[in-house]
Amino acid sequence: MGDPIAEYASRFQQQEREIKSLSDEIEKLKNPETLGISSQLEELREENAKLKYRLNILKRSLQEERSECSKTMININQQLQEIFGCAIQAAYPDLENPPLNVTPNQQAKFGDYQCNSAMAMAQMMKAKGLKVSPRDIAEKIVQNIPDNDLIQKTEIAGPGFINVHLKKAFVSKLLTNLLVNGVQPPPLESKKRVVVDFSSPNIAKEMHVGHLRSTIIGDSMCRLFEFLGYDVLRLNHVGDWGTQFGMLIAHLQDKFPNYLTVSPPIGDLQAFYKESKKRFDNEEAFKKRAYQCVVKLQSKEPEFIKAWNLICDVSRKEFQKVYDCLDIKIIERGESYYQDMMTAVVKEFEEKGLVQLDEGRKIVFAPGQSIPLTVVKSDGGYTYDTSDLAALKQRLFEEKADIIVYVTDSGQGTHFQVVFAAAQMIGWYDPKVTRVEHAGFGVVLGEDKKKFKTRSGDTVRLMDLLEEGLKRSMDKLKDKERDKVLTPEELVKAQRAVAFGCIKYADLSHNRINDYVFSFDKMLDDRGNTAAYLLYAFTRIRSIARLANIDDATLRKAAETTEVVLDHEKEWKLGKCILRFPEILQKILDDLLLHTLCDYLYELATTFTEFYDSCYCVEKDRQTGEVVKVNMWRMLLCDATALVMAKGFDILGINPVQRM
């Protein structure tokens, strides 16, 4: 997101300086005494009219900028960093790159935010031979804080912590803005092109839990970039090329000889793959024919291309079942897409003298990497290294990507490190300008803490897993007797929301770098940091207004006319928590770790519960149960919580329901 607050502030200041300068000129021109020779009067009047015109344009531009900026959510932390950055610069103009550290305060008694720069600045000065106490530095920073709308007061604590108390009116105004305009992302400096490479199953093989992680994590990253306003290309780099297709085509020819005219009924592609692999390993004549089929496929002979397409189509249908369950939108662009680009890539490395020969192979060593890339095998064929280089080049030069993210298991980290280093060496991109990153993830473990497998030791089929999730989700809903209060349609919606929401959330709520234990019992538990708990919390929050007979139109009108009062400590805590949403998104944008959003949503839900338990939103007659009073500002806090939770769910790819 860059620093939009700083950018807008700078532009506002520049425009205001220009307006003042132009206003001064107009005032001078209005005064006849300042005119020298009367013959210049007409010329100056003409200039005066032009200046007035420019002044009005600038004023209008300034109003538009302010109006646009006020509709979006503000990153309070970023704005405080801007304020403290100015204060530090004014207090210590000669200190190069002073540290800037502003964080939310964990304990309310110390205020809302804390600036911890003074201690690190004292260390920097000490290294230069200047002995200044951190507390003195903190005092000088506080003295230089510029005028602003955020800070109510500051206090210096301990060795030099600067505790910041926010203005309630400022927080209330931001909440009103959120309620009126919805959850709007901070403005972008520029609309960048983002390519996310994720999911990437292999043709003729079942999707398994490893693909589940890549699919869920990659989709959520795309949703985040899309919400923030980036131009996102979601790519599925399927394994749809290579020597295995020789044996699959040869087996297809034997098993379904009329495949060119009658579509072969391949029901179980996994079994078909295993049959062909067994023949390839045991029958020499079949193996020889399989290699001939590869050559003919690579030569693009029509009947071999048709056989290849048939096999790919069977796989695609299976993949699509998974993507439909998980609501995944993705464009297939497999290894085959890059085949014709590989020759040019190898030639480019050769022409720049970067290729070495090694026992018939052509290899490339990248700076700082001990393992080379094999760009051509000894038999003249290309490798994964070659296709990944070709794919990266295509994304940089044809897609013109500013950000490229590869979402695969951590085991491929070294491979991508070498590919990226080679691309930088040949001059395809500068990492200071273009962000190319491998977002690795750990393996899925069973409850025995070993790799997640079926009882027979096979890899768990993804569709089996999703169907099991649906079954368990329905059992859970029936245990809670939800089938007695929901319509059949509502029950199925709740079943799918819980099943697929829980599977996604269980993955995303763990730091993706670590392995995680797959447990339906844990993920369907409606206590603790789970999707089940959050989905129930969300429907409860949404039901508060409904049970008080307050419709959306009434809430929308109240948002424009009712001040959000934050006098109770739990109102204040909830209001601040809601407004931390942009800070959370910025952090994820920096490190691509989505568990931060899950932790935040859980904190928001528990903070809401504290608020709801302490502050009456709706007051009812104890005898009749009739509503006697609605505290509308608190209803608005409920609505703001639900709006942010809904957007958080959307980024995680979870579909909440109104009733469950």
Salt bridges, closest charged atoms under 4 A:
GLU7 OE2 - ARG11 NH1 2.48
GLU16 OE2 - ARG66 NH2 2.64
GLU18 OE2 - ARG54 NH2 3.37
ASP24 OD2 - LYS20 NZ 3.56
GLU27 OE2 - LYS30 NZ 3.36
GLU42 OE2 - ARG45 NH1 3.55
GLU65 OE2 - ARG11 NH2 2.70
ASP112 OD1 - LYS576 NZ 2.68
GLU155 OE2 - LYS153 NZ 3.27
GLU155 OE1 - HIS165 NE2 3.10
ASP197 OD2 - ARG395 NH1 2.96
GLU206 OE2 - ARG461 NE 3.00
ASP219 OD2 - ARG223 NE 2.82
ASP219 OD1 - ARG234 NH1 2.86
GLU226 OE2 - ARG234 NE 2.92
ASP231 OD2 - ARG193 NH1 3.20
ASP254 OD2 - ARG279 NH2 2.83
ASP254 OD2 - ARG289 NH2 2.53
GLU275 OE1 - HIS251 NE2 2.88
GLU275 OE1 - LYS255 NZ 2.97
ASP281 OD1 - LYS277 NZ 3.03
GLU283 OE1 - ARG279 NE 3.31
ASP313 OD1 - ARG316 NH1 2.56
GLU318 OE2 - LYS321 NZ 3.17
ASP327 OD2 - ARG223 NH2 3.49
ASP327 OD1 - LYS329 NZ 3.04
GLU332 OE1 - ARG316 NE 2.71
ASP340 OD2 - LYS300 NZ 3.27
GLU348 OE2 - LYS352 NZ 3.97
GLU348 OE1 - LYS393 NZ 2.63
GLU350 OE2 - LYS362 NZ 2.65
GLU351 OE2 - LYS347 NZ 3.96
ASP358 OD2 - ARG361 NH2 2.45
ASP385 OD1 - HIS415 ND1 3.30
ASP388 OD1 - HIS237 NE2 3.78
ASP388 OD2 - HIS415 NE2 2.65
GLU399 OE1 - ARG193 NH2 2.72
GLU399 OE2 - ARG333 NH1 2.73
GLU437 OE1 - ARG435 NE 2.76
ASP464 OD1 - ARG461 NH1 2.53
GLU468 OE2 - ARG472 NE 2.83
ASP475 OD2 - LYS471 NZ 3.26
GLU481 OE2 - LYS484 NZ 3.32
GLU490 OE1 - ARG659 NH1 3.10
ASP507 OD1 - ARG213 NH2 3.01
ASP521 OD1 - ARG472 NH1 3.30
ASP525 OD1 - ARG527 NE 2.99
ASP526 OD2 - LYS480 NZ 2.63
GLU571 OE2 - ARG634 NE 2.63
ASP591 OD2 - LYS587 NZ 2.74
GLU603 OE2 - ARG580 NH1 2.97
GLU610 OE1 - LYS570 NZ 3.02
GLU610 OE1 - LYS573 NZ 2.99
ASP639 OD1 - ARG542 NH1 3.18
ASP639 OD2 - ARG556 NH2 2.47
ASP650 OD1 - ARG223 NH1 3.44
ASP650 OD2 - LYS647 NZ 3.36
